[in-house]
Amino acid sequence: MLQKTGRGAKVWLAGLLAVLLVATGCSAAPTAQQAEQTGQAGQSAQAPADELTFQDSAGTTITLKLPVERVIVLNRNTAEAIKLLGAEQYVLATGDTTVKNNPYLGFDGKPDVGETKQINLEQVISLKPQVVFAYTNRPDKTLEEKLEPAGIKVVRINNYLPEQMDEELKLLGKIFDKSDKADEFLAWKHSIEKLLADRVAGIKEEDKKQVLALSAGFLHTNGGYRVFPSQSIEGKPGVGEGYATILAGGKDAADLQWDPAEASTTIMVDEEYVLKRNPEVITLHGTWLGGYNVQDRKPFEDALRHIMSTTSVSRLKAGQTKDIYFFYTNFVGSDKRYIGNLQLAKYLYPDKFQDIEPEQYAKEYFEKWLGVPYQGIWHYSFKDVQ
C-alpha cells in the first residue's frame, strides 16, 4: 500500500513537472504571430507620443514637441483657422494685418509683430513661442535663419489656396489636438461645395460666362489691371480669386498662369490685353472696400463711378452691362471662398440659384464656427448702381 502510494505520488509529480515545462516552453518560444504582434506593440510603445512629425506646405519636414500652447501667427488666414478650431488661447501675437482686416477674431489685445515684410524678429524671440506660422512665400528664409537657432519652429502653411486648405486645417487640428473639430467643420464646408458643384455641373461650355478677376484697389487707384489667374503653372488651380470663376461655373477670360513661388498673387497686364479678352463679367477683389465693420454702401457706388469714368472698363462687355461684382478678399480668395463662390455663381446664373441664399451660410460660419455676431458687407453687385 505504501509502495502504491509512492508510485502514485511520483506519477503525479512527473505529470506536474511536464505541465510546468510545457507552460515554460510556450512562454520562452512564442509563435511567429505572437512575436509579430509583440514587435508591433513594442514599436508603438517606443514611438514618442509627445511629438508630431509632418511636412508643411513648403515641403519642409518638421517635428514639434506636444502640446503646442505658445504660437505667433504671421498669416491672418491661419489665425482665422486657429480661431475656428477653438485654439485661439494659444496665440501670443499676430502679424500680417490680422487685427486690421480680421477684427472679429479677437486678437486686438495681443501684440502685433508687424506685416510680413517688416516682422519685428526681436519681439518674436522675446515672446518665446514654440511655433511661428507663416505663408509659404513670405517672409523670406531670414525667418528660419533667425528663429530656429532660438529653438522656435517655423511652420509655413497658407490656409487660403484651394488645393491646400483642407489638409492644412487637418494639420492644425493635429497640432492643437482639435482633429474632431477640424473634421466636423470640413464636413460642413464640403456640403456647401457639393451644393455648388451639383448646380453648375449641367452648364454647357458655350453657356458659361467669361469672367476676369481683377485687383479692385489697383484698378481704382492706378487705373491698371492686375489679374488673379485661375490657373497656376503646371495646370494646377490658381489663387482663390481667379479659381473662383471656375468653381462658380464660369470661364476665365484671361489665359495666364500664376507661379506660387512669387510673392504677388496677381499678374499685371496692359489695357490692350484686357480689351482684347473683353470679359462678360468682372469680379473685383480687395480689402479696401467692405469688411466686418462696414455698413455704408455709398463707397461702393462711388468706386464704380470712379472706375467707369477713369478706366477702359466702360468699353468692355462687363462695363456696358454693369456685370461687375466686388468681393472682400476673404470671401472668394481666401478662407471663406466656398461661401463667396456660391454667391458668385448666383450672380452669374441667378435662375439656377434662385432658391439659394449664400448669406445664410455666411451667418452660420460667423455665429456657429467663429462664435461672433455676423455683420458687415462682404460682396456687392454694381449691376443696379445708377
DONU-923123 format. One line per field, with one value per residue (C-alpha): x, y, z. Coordinates in nm, 4 decimals, decimal comma, m for minus. Layout:
N
c1 <- (X	...)
c2 <- (Y	...)
c3 <- (Z	...)
This chain:
386
c1 <- (0,0000	0,2824	0,4552	0,1392	0,1075	0,4709	0,4368	0,1163	0,2971	0,5842	0,3435	0,1591	0,4881	0,6045	0,2782	0,3024	0,6615	0,5553	0,2818	0,5271	0,7778	0,5117	0,3977	0,7564	0,8224	0,5247	0,6476	1,0038	0,9213	0,6205	0,4694	0,5679	0,2295	0,2773	0,6279	0,4991	0,2215	0,4645	0,7050	0,4326	0,3184	0,6777	0,7273	0,4080	0,5109	0,8546	0,7173	0,7121	0,3544	0,4643	0,5942	0,4349	0,6337	0,4914	0,5683	0,4401	0,3082	0,6591	0,7755	0,9824	0,9837	0,9159	0,8951	0,7047	0,7050	0,3490	0,1450	0,1770	0,0486	0,2540	0,2361	0,2719	0,0785	0,2182	m0,0649	m0,4147	m0,5717	m0,4059	m0,5082	m0,8705	m0,8297	m0,6920	m0,9894	m1,2269	m1,0772	m1,1161	m0,7404	m0,7138	m0,5963	m0,2582	m0,1897	0,0645	0,0765	m0,0238	0,1035	0,0026	m0,2732	m0,4723	m0,6177	m0,6990	m0,8597	m0,9945	m1,1103	m1,3734	m1,1049	m1,0496	m0,6705	m0,6663	m0,5468	m0,2374	0,0944	0,1225	0,4707	0,4310	0,3399	0,5113	0,7794	0,8603	0,8470	0,9933	1,2058	1,3431	0,9892	0,9023	1,2007	1,1261	0,7754	0,9274	0,6769	0,7127	0,5927	0,5633	0,3141	0,3887	0,2903	0,4909	0,6130	0,6636	0,8530	1,1781	1,4096	1,5504	1,2651	1,4100	1,7680	1,6865	1,4233	1,5360	1,8658	1,6450	1,4542	1,1484	0,9951	0,8685	0,5661	0,4694	0,1045	m0,1283	m0,4897	m0,6222	m0,5118	m0,7929	m0,5931	m0,4275	m0,6938	m0,8425	m0,5112	m0,3764	m0,6801	m0,6376	m0,2720	m0,3704	m0,6199	m0,3363	m0,1040	m0,3629	m0,5376	m0,8534	m0,8879	m1,2544	m1,3424	m1,1490	m1,3338	m1,6714	m1,6071	m1,4768	m1,7922	m1,9995	m1,7740	m1,7825	m2,1633	m2,1638	m1,9027	m2,1064	m2,4205	m2,2338	m2,0703	m2,4005	m2,5738	m2,3070	m2,2379	m2,5061	m2,3954	m2,2890	m1,9471	m2,0940	m2,3253	m2,0529	m1,9870	m1,6379	m1,5043	m1,1971	m1,0864	m0,9071	m0,7499	m1,0058	m0,7531	m0,5116	m0,7895	m0,9416	m0,6183	m0,3881	m0,6350	m0,4408	m0,5160	m0,3752	m0,5299	m0,5860	m0,5197	m0,7497	m0,4601	m0,1098	0,1907	0,1615	m0,2148	m0,2955	m0,5647	m0,4595	m0,5214	m0,8652	m0,9941	m0,9255	m1,0143	m1,3499	m1,4537	m1,4106	m1,5815	m1,8767	m1,9308	m1,7612	m1,4649	m1,1508	m1,1322	m0,7545	m0,5031	m0,2445	m0,0671	0,0427	0,3741	0,3194	0,6836	0,6046	0,5103	0,2338	m0,0879	m0,1652	m0,0157	m0,0109	m0,1403	m0,1906	m0,5118	m0,4791	m0,4788	m0,7985	m0,9771	m0,8846	m1,0128	m1,3298	m1,4884	m1,8631	m1,8190	m1,5615	m1,5030	m1,3139	m1,1255	m0,9591	m0,9819	m1,0142	m1,3918	m1,6223	m1,5361	m1,6719	m1,7245	m1,8653	m2,2356	m2,2390	m2,2854	m2,2103	m1,8327	m1,9127	m2,1245	m1,8563	m1,5902	m1,7899	m1,8447	m1,4749	m1,3705	m1,6181	m1,5035	m1,1254	m1,0569	m1,1425	m1,3858	m1,6776	m1,5658	m1,5865	m1,8944	m1,8955	m1,8830	m2,1670	m2,3978	m2,2582	m2,1888	m1,9265	m1,9154	m1,6973	m1,5822	m1,3923	m1,0767	m1,1609	m1,4914	m1,3597	m0,9827	m0,9321	m1,0710	m1,4440	m1,4206	m1,6749	m1,9415	m1,8237	m1,8081	m2,1717	m2,2591	m2,0594	m2,2458	m2,5751	m2,4589	m2,3582	m2,6609	m2,9441	m3,2073	m3,0105	m2,9621	m3,2930	m3,3692	m3,0208	m2,9270	m2,5465	m2,5874	m2,7351	m2,4149	m2,2104	m2,4193	m2,3757	m1,9996	m1,9577	m2,2052	m2,1571	m1,7945	m1,6307	m1,8752	m1,9161	m2,2108	m2,2481	m2,2245	m2,0503	m2,0509	m1,8572	m1,9747	m2,1530	m2,3238	m2,2741	m2,5433	m2,8128	m2,5971	m2,7131)
c2 <- (0,0000	0,2299	0,1369	0,2115	0,5438	0,6271	0,5337	0,7438	1,0408	1,0003	0,9800	1,2897	1,4835	1,3792	1,4990	1,8331	1,8792	1,8102	2,0695	2,3251	2,2510	2,2927	2,6218	2,7432	2,6356	2,8344	3,1386	3,1083	3,0317	3,2334	3,1658	3,3782	3,5542	3,6297	3,7597	3,9862	4,1238	4,1840	4,3575	4,5874	4,6794	4,7456	4,9823	5,1640	5,1914	5,3227	5,5928	5,9194	6,0234	6,3805	6,4567	6,5262	6,4945	6,6254	6,8158	7,1717	7,3250	7,4434	7,0813	7,1115	6,8164	6,9428	6,7741	6,9564	6,8806	6,8439	7,0021	7,3213	7,6062	7,9135	8,0324	8,3501	8,3809	8,5881	8,4757	8,6105	8,3153	8,0738	8,2999	8,2558	7,8787	7,8600	8,0612	7,8329	7,5284	7,6891	7,7137	8,0935	8,0887	7,9621	8,2668	8,5040	8,7598	8,8143	8,9929	9,0368	9,2967	9,0341	9,2858	9,5371	9,3004	9,0298	9,2309	8,9718	8,7191	8,8940	8,9272	9,3067	9,2831	9,0852	9,2228	9,2898	9,1928	9,3647	9,2957	9,0088	9,2312	9,4082	9,1488	9,2545	8,9431	9,0628	9,0922	8,7476	8,5894	8,7731	8,6216	8,2700	8,0930	7,7252	7,7823	8,0720	8,0225	8,1992	8,1873	7,9611	8,2542	8,5269	8,6398	8,5093	8,2483	8,5081	8,3950	8,0446	8,1728	8,3946	8,1896	7,8299	7,8892	8,0233	7,6934	7,8350	7,6235	7,7944	7,6235	7,7514	7,6952	7,9221	7,8383	8,0154	7,8231	7,5946	7,2723	7,3072	7,4331	7,1024	6,9316	7,2409	7,2576	6,8884	6,9565	7,2395	7,0009	6,7601	7,0338	7,1723	6,8417	6,9607	6,6942	6,6246	6,9923	7,0076	6,7047	6,8419	7,1765	7,0192	6,8071	7,1285	7,3049	7,0111	7,0075	7,3667	7,2866	6,9876	7,2000	7,4409	7,1673	6,9889	7,3074	7,4148	7,0636	7,0939	7,4263	7,3782	7,5085	7,7533	7,8943	7,9653	8,3324	8,4691	8,6305	8,8426	8,8603	9,1872	9,3699	9,6305	9,8621	9,8703	9,9365	10,2118	10,3841	10,3262	10,2650	9,9494	9,5815	9,3212	8,9810	8,6918	8,3844	8,0840	7,8510	7,8118	7,6683	7,3003	7,3425	7,3386	7,5616	7,9241	8,1720	8,1764	8,4930	8,3538	7,9916	8,1032	8,1687	7,8012	7,6726	7,9061	7,7625	8,0371	8,0558	8,2563	8,5363	8,5505	8,2906	8,3484	8,1135	8,2002	8,0937	8,0079	8,0971	8,4620	8,6888	8,8568	8,6676	8,8825	8,9336	9,2815	9,3193	9,6225	9,7805	9,6271	9,2767	9,3407	9,4998	9,2015	8,9498	9,1630	8,9758	8,9478	8,9744	9,1419	9,0449	9,2922	9,1748	9,3530	9,4708	9,8477	9,8184	9,6245	9,4144	9,3261	9,6782	9,8310	9,9138	10,2061	10,1116	10,4567	10,3957	10,1067	10,3288	10,5997	10,3448	10,2206	10,5733	10,6472	10,3274	10,3794	10,7370	10,6866	10,3424	10,1460	9,9219	10,1135	9,9842	9,6203	9,3977	9,3769	9,7548	9,8073	9,5638	9,6520	9,2874	9,3920	9,2321	9,3156	9,0552	9,1190	8,9085	8,6600	8,5699	8,4426	8,4461	8,3110	8,1167	8,1706	8,1168	7,8306	8,0788	8,3530	8,1073	8,0214	8,3918	8,4440	8,1550	8,3191	8,6464	8,4629	8,2335	8,3791	8,1417	7,8338	7,9628	8,1360	7,9186	7,9500	8,2215	8,2234	8,4858	8,2192	8,0170	8,3260	8,3897	8,0283	8,0479	8,3526	8,2621	7,8855	7,8323	8,1579	8,2360	8,6038	8,8085	8,8174	9,1642	9,3715	9,3941	9,1118	9,1340	9,3885	9,3919	9,7035	9,5952	9,8232	10,1274	10,4284)
c3 <- (0,0000	0,0801	m0,2437	m0,4449	m0,2740	m0,3512	m0,7178	m0,7410	m0,5915	m0,8353	m1,1260	m1,0007	m0,9599	m1,3036	m1,4574	m1,2788	m1,3975	m1,7570	m1,7368	m1,5987	m1,8736	m2,1427	m1,9914	m1,9658	m2,3224	m2,4534	m2,2679	m2,3908	m2,7526	m2,8780	m3,2177	m3,5168	m3,4989	m3,1297	m3,1957	m3,4734	m3,2515	m2,9682	m3,2023	m3,3379	m2,9907	m2,8941	m3,1856	m3,0979	m2,7348	m2,8312	m3,0674	m2,8745	m2,8011	m2,7306	m3,0816	m3,4193	m3,7416	m4,0695	m4,3886	m4,4089	m4,7313	m4,8238	m4,8212	m4,5030	m4,2623	m3,9103	m3,5714	m3,2971	m2,9276	m2,7986	m2,6604	m2,8635	m2,6454	m2,7462	m3,1087	m3,3128	m3,6389	m3,9274	m4,1536	m4,0946	m4,2762	m4,0357	m3,7471	m3,8545	m3,8900	m3,5355	m3,4062	m3,5973	m3,4233	m3,0812	m3,0179	m3,0064	m2,6439	m2,7625	m2,9838	m2,8233	m3,1055	m3,4680	m3,7773	m4,1431	m4,0727	m3,8831	m3,6393	m3,9149	m4,1659	m3,9327	m3,6303	m3,5369	m3,4335	m3,1007	m3,1262	m3,0933	m2,7319	m2,8289	m2,9651	m3,3389	m3,4590	m3,7971	m4,1578	m4,3348	m4,4920	m4,1652	m3,8889	m3,5553	m3,5020	m3,1700	m3,0358	m3,1727	m2,9952	m2,6716	m2,6599	m2,6648	m2,8912	m2,9707	m3,3280	m3,5720	m3,8561	m4,1861	m4,5537	m4,7826	m4,9940	m4,7312	m4,5281	m4,6764	m4,5211	m4,2823	m4,0594	m4,0221	m4,0002	m3,7022	m3,5189	m3,5431	m3,3552	m3,0750	m3,0678	m3,2462	m3,5241	m3,8407	m3,9991	m4,3429	m4,4357	m4,6324	m4,5382	m4,8466	m5,1575	m5,2810	m5,3124	m4,9701	m4,7324	m4,6179	m4,5420	m4,3694	m4,1415	m4,0583	m3,9755	m3,7396	m3,5824	m3,5031	m3,3779	m3,1346	m3,0551	m3,2331	m3,5025	m3,4250	m3,4664	m3,7938	m3,9326	m3,8249	m3,9931	m4,3129	m4,3426	m4,3266	m4,5779	m4,8187	m4,8141	m4,9439	m5,2083	m5,3238	m5,3494	m5,5782	m5,7857	m5,8407	m5,9555	m6,2075	m6,3400	m6,6050	m6,7527	m7,1147	m7,2139	m7,4625	m7,1934	m6,9373	m6,8615	m6,9324	m6,6162	m6,5474	m6,1831	m6,1015	m5,8100	m5,7048	m5,5406	m5,8350	m6,0853	m5,8723	m5,7695	m6,0648	m6,3447	m6,4273	m6,4468	m6,2125	m6,2888	m6,0480	m6,2674	m6,2303	m6,3095	m6,1714	m6,3512	m6,4451	m6,4796	m6,1091	m5,9522	m5,9261	m5,6479	m5,4906	m5,6561	m6,0017	m5,9390	m5,8003	m6,1605	m6,2458	m5,9306	m5,9909	m6,3390	m6,5375	m6,7776	m6,7119	m6,9676	m6,9122	m7,0315	m6,7581	m6,5183	m6,1662	m6,0144	m5,6436	m5,5738	m5,6480	m5,3574	m5,5596	m5,6329	m5,9389	m6,2843	m6,4336	m6,7916	m7,0128	m7,1349	m7,4810	m7,3325	m7,1362	m7,4328	m7,6476	m7,3894	m7,3441	m7,0490	m6,9986	m6,6210	m6,3993	m6,0391	m5,8223	m5,5146	m5,2262	m4,8678	m4,9148	m4,9595	m4,7323	m4,4317	m4,0914	m3,9588	m4,2799	m4,3172	m4,5648	m4,9321	m5,0728	m5,1048	m5,3387	m5,5608	m5,5611	m5,6532	m5,9535	m6,0849	m6,0495	m6,2274	m6,5100	m6,5680	m6,5392	m6,6922	m7,0056	m6,8163	m6,9714	m7,3136	m7,2077	m7,2289	m6,8487	m6,8168	m7,0617	m6,8812	m6,5356	m6,4640	m6,2108	m5,8666	m5,5698	m5,3181	m4,9995	m5,0326	m4,7576	m4,9219	m5,2545	m5,2498	m4,9042	m4,6100	m4,6793	m5,0536	m5,0637	m4,9467	m5,1826	m5,4711	m5,4115	m5,4162	m5,7369	m5,9003	m5,8024	m5,9620	m6,2812	m6,3059	m6,0943	m6,2328	m6,1288	m5,7741	m5,7128	m5,4091	m5,2533	m5,0010	m4,9589	m4,6857	m4,4582	m4,4824	m4,4046	m4,0961	m3,9838	m4,0346	m3,8150	m3,5454	m3,5181	m3,6121	m3,5018	m3,2228	m3,3144	m3,4494	m3,8271	m3,9791	m4,2475	m4,6266	m4,7919	m5,1529	m5,3687	m5,7093	m5,9209	m6,1649	m6,0242	m5,9465	m6,1483)
